[in-house]
Amino acid sequence: MSIDPKYWTGAKATGGGRNGLAALDSGMLTVTMTSPKELGGSGAGHNPEELFALGYAACYLGAMRFAASSEKLGEVPEDATVAAQVGIGPRSDGGFGLAVKLIVTLPGVARDVAEKMVERGHFICPYSNATKGNIEVTTELA
């Protein structure tokens, strides 16, 4: 599989990584990073898992919209939502790993159509493709 990137972005972390600063190369966003209290940090800033959740939720909702439109599955309603929950913890074979739960709400969409949108969203979404076979991702259609 080859990829022909049409867009690149960049960011830089400084300080202690999980306890420092992370900033986009564009200068449009700088985030103070701190480990969550559950991992021994102060929880006074943000952490990579929160940023991953933001990106995955937005990307997946966009992927469902793209799939619904391009595959003529119907309309994704304006009030549709994707909530992403990202967990981090130790792996049984060492190091740390992630788990993701996506909760999709498609008000007014017939269940069978909504299920197809959810399925095709995973096929289209770069986050879903990047995580496939690497981390556990569960999807709940609310």
Secondary structure, 3 states (H helix, E strand, C coil): CCCCCCCCCCEEEEECCCCEEEEECCCCCEEEECCCHHHCCCCCCECHHHHHHHHHHHHHHHHHHHHHHHCCCCCCCCCCEEEEEEEEEECCCCCEEEEEEEEEECCCCCHHHHHHHHHHHHHHCHHHHHHCCCCEEEEEEC
